[in-house]
Amino acid sequence: MPAPRSTAAAASTEPTAHLTVQPVPPVLSLPQTQRLLGISKKLLQDLMHSGELPTIKLGDRRRVISGEALVAYLRRKQDATGRGQV
């Protein structure tokens, strides 16, 4: 009868979950940003109007969010909560 494996040995041979992180596009539309963050249109508008998530104005009406601004926003949120990695 084989000896039972230790928990540490069993843990090291089990497959681990991998998180796939996609690169952030250089520019995102407002609907793209909303979907990516999983937030409502109203919350996105609040973040934009408060300056917490700056936008770039293209033409007379269109606004976009730079990928750099989105990453900076997420890093600030991470620093404020002290959880996770971005």
N, C-alpha and C positions, 0 to 999 in steps of 0.2 A: 504494500500500500504506500503510495507516495506521500511524502510529508506535506502538510498544508503550507501554502505560500503565505508569507507575511503580507500584511495590508500594504506596506510601503512598496513591496515588489509588485503586488497586483496593481497598485495605482500607477506605477511607472510603465506598465505594459499596456494599459488601457488607452484607447485613442483619445486624443484631446480635441475639444471643439476649437475651431478656428474662426476668427472674425475677419471677414473680408471688408476692407475699407476702400471705397471708390474715391478717386481723386475728385476734388471739388472743381467744378467748371470755373473759368475765369469770371463769367458773368451769369447770373441767374435771374430769371423773370420772377415776378412776385408770386405767381401760382407755384412755380418750381420751389421757391424758398419755403412757401407755406406747406407744401407737401413734404419737403425734406425735413422740416422741423416738426411736422405733425401738429401745427397750430392753426387756429381759426384766422380768417381774413381780418377780423376785428383786432385780434392780438397783434398780428403782423403790422397793421396800420398804426396801432399804439406804439409799437417798438420803433417804427419809422418816424413818427411825429415827435417822439421823445428824444430822438437822436441816438438811441441805444443801438439801433441797426441802421447805419447811414445808407442812403440810396444815391444813385447816379441818375440824373435827369437826361433823357435822350429825346431831343425834339421838344415839342410843346407839352406833351402829356405823359409820355412813357417813362417809367422809372424801372430801374434794375438794381440789383444788389451785387456787388463784387464778391467773388469767392473769398478774397482776403478779408473783407468786412465780416462775412459770415463766420469764418474761422476765428477771427478776433472776438466776435460776440460770444461764440461758444466757449472760448478759452476764459473770457471774463466770467461767464456763468459757472464754469468748472472751478475757477479760483474762489468764487463766492460760496459755492457749496462744498468744495473740498473733496468732491467725489469724481471718480472715473477719470478717463484720459481722453483727450481729443487729438 
